[in-house]
Amino acid sequence: MSARVKLTLSYAGFLMLAGVLLLATVWVFLLRYVPDRALLIRADSSVDGVFPVRSNLLHIFAPRAAAVLVFLLAFGLVGGWLLAGRMLAPLKRITDVARTAGTGSLSHRIGMTGRRDEFRELSDAFDSMLGRLESHVAEQQRFAANASHELRTPLAISRALLDVARRDPERGPDEIIERLHVANQRAIDLTEALLFLGRENVTRDSVDLSLLAEEAVETLLPLAEQRRITLEVTGSAATAAGSAELLLRVVTNLVQNAIVHNLPAGGTVAVHTEADGDSSTLRVVNTGQPVPPDLLPAVTEPFRRATSRVRTDEHAGVGLGLSIVQRIVHAHGGTLELAPGSAGGLAVTVRLCPPDQPGSAAGAGAGTAGPGSAAVPAGPADRLSGPGRAGRRRR
């Protein structure tokens, strides 16, 4: 039986029960006190008229009571059917929208108005779910389209080079091989980045962010020297709970982006680590052209590049660096904040939970910072000039 039929029968049943209880009340508190035998009245008595007995009352009352019960049954069925239909109308609207969404159209909304009851709360929750689902599907479609485009580019370059080599056998193979190597490496980098985005498993080890910063700087030092960028590593030990491999990828991506998206020459990249008890912080600040505040919420989207920032073609990347950083940071329960640098460029702050406080570091930040956020630059007192691990200045 449908819910409407069940509700109708329930309403009618309760109404019949109420009628039976009412009649039983009349019997218990009224008819049982009526005598069942006629009284003999003297002729000289002042009492006049006919005195009814219980049998006469029952003979008159029972058919009327049965008719009332039949009327209550019919009234309960009809009224219950109409009332159930009215009560279940919001569910029908929700069902229709759900069926429409099941066909792939996620733009429909219930948009229920009126008093905020259980159906209204269900409707609002369903509309909110559809909104998030539509946004997620659109993001996945954009990601698939962009990934296809990015993967097609090196393949198209390789095909063009092979066509040139086939049409011109006299052409030297060294240049073609070198360019094929570059195109193939770009496709490999993109594929590895996509695999990183799909990783879900995160180990929970004790990792020192200052050591990872030193390792990333050592790796990227030749690139910085090539672009005449000064690398500054400051701060103190900052222990976080997570995967050393993934967190190293975070630091490496941030430092590489800071080097690439910098001034053509003479720029700086400051890497700072610290622990304040509630969280372990990694901050990467670079120089360069100012980043528009309205661009900050979108730079972590896959394949979104800040076109206003200076970058070289040989290190342009595949547009997944900050997307990978955001994915890894969120997988570790941390927060990622983006803000314009005080001297141009971008200030990126990563906050992670220390090993003794597993879970989300929500209290230390609020996701990706909006245009009004500001990063705290490393103060002069934090810049160590000695040969220590966290205080070396590299040029």
C-alpha positions as CSV (number, residue, x, y, z in Angstrom):
1,M,0.0,0.0,0.0
2,S,1.1,3.5,-0.7
3,A,1.8,6.0,2.1
4,R,-1.4,7.9,1.2
5,V,-3.5,4.8,1.6
6,K,-1.8,3.9,4.9
7,L,-2.4,7.4,6.2
8,T,-6.0,7.4,5.1
9,L,-6.7,4.1,6.9
10,S,-4.9,5.4,9.9
11,Y,-7.0,8.6,10.0
12,A,-10.3,6.6,9.5
13,G,-9.3,4.1,12.1
14,F,-8.5,6.7,14.7
15,L,-11.8,8.5,13.9
16,M,-13.7,5.2,14.3
17,L,-12.0,4.5,17.6
18,A,-12.9,7.9,18.8
19,G,-16.5,7.3,17.9
20,V,-16.6,4.0,19.6
21,L,-15.1,5.4,22.8
22,L,-17.7,8.2,22.7
23,L,-20.5,5.7,22.5
24,A,-19.0,3.6,25.2
25,T,-18.8,6.7,27.4
26,V,-22.5,7.3,26.8
27,W,-23.2,3.7,27.8
28,V,-21.0,3.7,30.9
29,F,-22.0,7.0,32.3
30,L,-25.6,7.3,31.2
31,L,-27.5,4.3,30.0
32,R,-26.3,1.9,32.7
33,Y,-28.0,4.0,35.3
34,V,-31.4,3.8,33.6
35,P,-33.6,1.1,35.2
36,D,-34.4,-1.9,33.1
37,R,-37.9,-2.3,34.7
38,A,-40.9,0.0,34.6
39,L,-42.0,1.8,37.7
40,L,-45.5,1.5,39.0
41,I,-46.9,4.9,39.9
42,R,-49.9,5.4,42.2
43,A,-52.9,7.2,40.8
44,D,-52.7,9.9,43.5
45,S,-49.0,10.5,42.8
46,S,-48.0,13.9,41.4
47,V,-45.7,12.2,38.9
48,D,-47.2,12.4,35.4
49,G,-46.0,10.9,32.0
50,V,-44.2,7.8,30.8
51,F,-40.9,6.8,32.4
52,P,-38.5,5.2,29.8
53,V,-36.6,2.0,30.5
54,R,-33.2,0.9,29.3
55,S,-34.5,-1.5,26.7
56,N,-36.5,1.2,25.0
57,L,-33.5,3.6,25.0
58,L,-31.2,0.9,23.5
59,H,-33.8,0.1,20.8
60,I,-33.8,3.8,19.8
61,F,-30.2,4.6,20.4
62,A,-28.4,1.6,18.7
63,P,-29.5,2.2,15.1
64,R,-28.6,5.9,15.3
65,A,-25.2,5.0,16.9
66,A,-24.5,2.5,14.0
67,A,-25.4,5.2,11.5
68,V,-23.1,7.6,13.1
69,L,-20.3,5.1,13.0
70,V,-20.9,4.4,9.3
71,F,-20.8,8.2,8.7
72,L,-17.6,8.5,10.7
73,L,-16.0,5.7,8.7
74,A,-16.9,7.3,5.4
75,F,-15.9,10.8,6.6
76,G,-12.6,9.4,7.9
77,L,-11.8,7.7,4.6
78,V,-12.6,10.7,2.4
79,G,-11.2,13.3,4.8
80,G,-8.1,11.2,5.5
81,W,-7.5,10.7,1.7
82,L,-7.7,14.4,1.1
83,L,-5.7,15.3,4.2
84,A,-3.0,12.7,3.4
85,G,-2.7,14.0,-0.1
86,R,-2.3,17.5,1.1
87,M,0.3,16.5,3.7
88,L,2.3,14.4,1.2
89,A,2.2,17.0,-1.6
90,P,5.7,18.3,-0.7
91,L,7.1,14.7,-0.9
92,K,5.7,14.5,-4.4
93,R,7.5,17.7,-5.4
94,I,10.7,16.3,-3.9
95,T,10.2,13.0,-5.8
96,D,9.7,14.8,-9.1
97,V,12.8,16.8,-8.7
98,A,14.8,13.7,-7.7
99,R,13.6,11.8,-10.8
100,T,14.6,14.8,-12.9
101,A,18.0,14.9,-11.3
102,G,18.3,11.1,-11.9
103,T,18.1,11.8,-15.6
104,G,21.2,14.0,-15.4
105,S,19.6,17.4,-15.1
106,L,20.9,18.9,-11.9
107,S,19.7,22.5,-12.4
108,H,16.2,21.9,-11.1
109,R,15.4,22.9,-7.5
110,I,12.4,22.3,-5.3
111,G,12.3,25.9,-3.9
112,M,9.7,25.1,-1.3
113,T,8.3,28.1,0.6
114,G,6.1,28.6,3.6
115,R,6.5,27.6,7.2
116,R,9.8,25.9,8.1
117,D,8.7,22.4,9.0
118,E,10.2,18.9,8.5
119,F,9.3,18.9,4.8
120,R,10.8,22.4,4.3
121,E,14.0,21.3,6.0
122,L,14.2,18.2,3.8
123,S,13.5,20.3,0.7
124,D,16.3,22.8,1.6
125,A,18.7,20.0,2.4
126,F,17.9,18.4,-1.0
127,D,18.3,21.7,-2.9
128,S,21.7,22.2,-1.1
129,M,22.8,18.7,-2.1
130,L,21.8,19.3,-5.7
131,G,23.7,22.6,-5.7
132,R,26.9,20.9,-4.4
133,L,26.4,18.0,-6.8
134,E,25.9,20.3,-9.8
135,S,29.0,22.2,-8.8
136,H,31.0,19.0,-8.4
137,V,29.9,17.6,-11.7
138,A,30.7,20.8,-13.5
139,E,34.1,20.9,-11.9
140,Q,34.8,17.3,-12.9
141,Q,33.7,18.1,-16.5
142,R,36.0,21.1,-16.6
143,F,38.8,19.0,-15.1
144,A,38.2,16.2,-17.7
145,A,38.1,18.7,-20.6
146,N,41.2,20.5,-19.4
147,A,43.1,17.3,-18.7
148,S,42.2,16.1,-22.2
149,H,43.4,19.3,-23.7
150,E,46.7,19.3,-21.7
151,L,47.4,15.7,-22.6
152,R,46.6,16.3,-26.2
153,T,49.2,19.2,-26.4
154,P,52.4,17.1,-26.0
155,L,51.0,14.3,-28.1
156,A,50.2,16.8,-30.9
157,I,53.7,18.3,-30.6
158,S,55.2,14.8,-30.9
159,R,53.1,14.0,-33.9
160,A,54.1,17.2,-35.6
161,L,57.8,16.6,-34.9
162,L,57.5,13.0,-36.3
163,D,55.8,14.4,-39.4
164,V,58.6,16.9,-39.9
165,A,61.2,14.2,-39.5
166,R,59.4,12.0,-42.0
167,R,59.0,14.7,-44.6
168,D,62.6,15.9,-44.2
169,P,64.9,13.0,-43.9
170,E,67.9,15.2,-44.2
171,R,67.0,17.1,-41.0
172,G,69.3,16.4,-38.0
173,P,67.8,14.0,-35.5
174,D,69.3,15.7,-32.4
175,E,67.0,18.6,-32.4
176,I,63.9,16.5,-33.0
177,I,64.9,14.0,-30.3
178,E,65.4,16.8,-27.8
179,R,62.1,18.3,-28.5
180,L,60.4,14.9,-28.4
181,H,62.0,14.4,-25.0
182,V,60.6,17.7,-23.7
183,A,57.1,16.9,-25.0
184,N,57.2,13.4,-23.6
185,Q,58.5,14.6,-20.2
186,R,55.6,17.1,-20.1
187,A,53.1,14.3,-20.6
188,I,54.8,12.2,-17.9
189,D,54.7,15.1,-15.5
190,L,51.0,15.7,-16.2
191,T,50.2,12.0,-15.7
192,E,52.0,11.9,-12.4
193,A,50.2,15.0,-11.2
194,L,46.9,13.5,-12.1
195,L,47.8,10.3,-10.1
196,F,48.8,12.5,-7.2
197,L,45.3,14.1,-7.3
198,G,43.7,10.6,-7.1
199,R,45.7,9.5,-4.0
200,E,43.6,9.0,-0.9
201,N,45.8,7.0,1.6
202,V,47.8,9.2,4.0
203,T,50.1,7.8,6.6
204,R,50.5,9.5,10.0
205,D,54.1,9.8,10.8
206,S,56.0,12.5,12.6
207,V,57.5,14.8,10.0
208,D,59.7,17.9,10.5
209,L,58.6,20.6,8.0
210,S,61.9,22.5,8.4
211,L,63.8,19.4,7.2
212,L,61.5,19.1,4.2
213,A,62.0,22.8,3.5
214,E,65.8,22.3,3.5
215,E,65.4,19.3,1.2
216,A,63.2,21.1,-1.3
217,V,65.5,24.1,-1.4
218,E,68.5,21.9,-2.0
219,T,66.7,20.2,-4.9
220,L,65.5,23.5,-6.5
221,L,68.7,25.5,-5.9
222,P,69.9,25.0,-9.5
223,L,66.6,26.4,-10.8
224,A,66.8,29.4,-8.5
225,E,70.4,30.0,-9.5
226,Q,69.5,29.8,-13.2
227,R,66.8,32.5,-12.6
228,R,69.0,34.5,-10.2
229,I,66.5,34.0,-7.4
230,T,67.6,34.2,-3.7
231,L,66.2,31.4,-1.5
232,E,65.9,32.2,2.2
233,V,65.1,29.4,4.7
234,T,64.2,30.6,8.2
235,G,62.4,29.6,11.3
236,S,62.6,26.6,13.6
237,A,61.6,23.0,13.7
238,A,57.9,22.3,13.0
239,T,56.7,18.8,13.5
240,A,53.5,17.7,11.8
241,A,51.6,14.4,11.5
242,G,51.5,13.0,8.0
243,S,53.2,11.4,5.1
244,A,56.8,12.6,4.5
245,E,56.5,11.9,0.8
246,L,53.3,13.9,0.3
247,L,54.4,16.8,2.5
248,L,57.7,17.0,0.7
249,R,55.6,17.3,-2.5
250,V,53.7,20.2,-0.9
251,V,56.9,22.1,0.0
252,T,58.5,21.3,-3.4
253,N,55.5,22.5,-5.3
254,L,55.2,25.7,-3.3
255,V,58.9,26.6,-3.6
256,Q,59.0,25.8,-7.3
257,N,55.9,27.9,-8.0
258,A,57.5,30.7,-6.0
259,I,60.6,30.5,-8.1
260,V,58.9,30.3,-11.4
261,H,56.2,32.9,-10.7
262,N,58.7,35.6,-9.7
263,L,60.6,38.5,-11.1
264,P,62.7,37.8,-14.2
265,A,65.8,38.3,-12.1
266,G,66.8,39.4,-8.6
267,G,63.7,38.1,-6.9
268,T,63.5,36.3,-3.5
269,V,61.7,33.3,-2.1
270,A,61.3,33.1,1.7
271,V,60.5,29.8,3.3
272,H,59.6,29.9,7.0
273,T,58.6,27.2,9.4
274,E,57.4,27.4,13.0
275,A,55.4,25.6,15.6
276,D,53.0,27.5,17.9
277,G,51.6,24.6,19.9
278,D,48.3,24.3,18.2
279,S,49.6,23.9,14.7
280,S,52.8,23.6,12.7
281,T,53.2,26.3,10.0
282,L,54.9,26.4,6.7
283,R,55.0,29.8,4.9
284,V,56.3,30.5,1.4
285,V,56.5,34.1,0.3
286,N,57.9,35.3,-3.0
287,T,58.4,38.6,-4.9
288,G,56.9,39.3,-8.3
289,Q,54.0,41.1,-9.8
290,P,51.1,41.7,-7.5
291,V,48.4,39.0,-7.7
292,P,44.9,40.4,-8.1
293,P,42.8,39.5,-5.0
294,D,39.9,38.3,-7.1
295,L,42.2,35.7,-8.6
296,L,43.1,34.0,-5.3
297,P,40.0,31.8,-4.9
298,A,40.6,30.3,-8.3
299,V,44.3,29.6,-8.4
300,T,43.9,26.3,-6.6
301,E,41.6,24.9,-9.3
302,P,43.1,22.4,-11.7
303,F,44.8,23.8,-14.8
304,R,44.2,27.4,-13.6
305,R,47.3,29.5,-14.0
306,A,47.8,33.0,-12.8
307,T,48.5,34.5,-16.3
308,S,49.4,37.9,-14.8
309,R,52.4,36.4,-13.0
310,V,55.7,36.1,-14.8
311,R,56.8,32.6,-15.6
312,T,59.1,30.9,-18.1
313,D,57.9,28.5,-20.7
314,E,60.5,25.8,-19.8
315,H,59.1,25.6,-16.3
316,A,55.4,26.5,-17.0
317,G,54.2,23.4,-15.4
318,V,50.8,21.7,-16.1
319,G,48.6,23.9,-13.9
320,L,48.2,21.3,-11.1
321,G,50.8,22.5,-8.6
322,L,48.5,24.3,-6.2
323,S,45.7,21.8,-6.8
324,I,48.0,19.0,-5.6
325,V,49.1,21.1,-2.6
326,Q,45.5,21.8,-1.6
327,R,44.5,18.2,-2.0
328,I,47.4,16.9,0.1
329,V,46.9,19.6,2.8
330,H,43.2,18.8,3.2
331,A,43.9,15.1,3.3
332,H,46.2,15.8,6.3
333,G,43.4,17.8,8.0
334,G,45.3,21.1,7.5
335,T,44.5,24.4,6.0
336,L,45.8,26.4,3.0
337,E,45.8,30.2,3.0
338,L,46.6,32.3,0.0
339,A,47.2,36.1,0.2
340,P,48.9,38.8,-1.8
341,G,52.5,39.4,-0.7
342,S,53.3,42.7,0.9
343,A,56.0,43.3,-1.7
344,G,54.2,41.7,-4.6
345,G,53.9,38.0,-5.4
346,L,52.0,35.5,-3.3
347,A,52.1,34.5,0.3
348,V,51.1,30.8,0.9
349,T,50.6,29.5,4.5
350,V,50.1,25.9,5.3
351,R,49.0,24.9,8.8
352,L,49.1,21.3,9.9
353,C,48.3,19.4,13.1
354,P,51.3,18.3,15.3
355,P,51.6,14.6,16.0
356,D,50.1,14.8,19.4
357,Q,47.0,16.5,18.1
358,P,45.6,14.4,15.2
359,G,42.6,15.6,13.3
360,S,41.6,18.8,11.6
361,A,43.5,22.1,12.1
362,A,40.3,24.0,11.6
363,G,41.0,26.2,14.6
364,A,44.2,27.4,12.9
365,G,42.6,28.7,9.8
366,A,39.7,28.5,7.5
367,G,40.5,26.8,4.2
368,T,41.6,28.9,1.3
369,A,41.8,32.5,2.3
370,G,39.8,35.1,0.5
371,P,40.9,38.4,-1.0
372,G,40.9,40.0,2.4
373,S,43.4,37.6,4.0
374,A,46.9,38.6,4.8
375,A,49.9,36.4,5.4
376,V,52.3,37.2,8.3
377,P,55.8,37.6,6.8
378,A,58.8,36.3,8.6
379,G,60.2,38.9,10.9
380,P,63.9,40.0,11.0
381,A,64.4,38.1,14.3
382,D,63.6,34.8,12.5
383,R,66.3,35.3,9.9
384,L,69.2,33.3,11.1
385,S,72.6,34.3,9.6
386,G,74.6,31.4,10.9
387,P,75.3,28.1,9.1
388,G,72.4,26.3,10.9
389,R,70.0,24.1,9.0
390,A,67.1,26.5,9.2
391,G,69.0,29.7,8.7
392,R,71.1,29.4,5.6
393,R,70.7,32.0,2.9
394,R,71.1,30.8,-0.7
395,R,71.7,32.8,-3.8
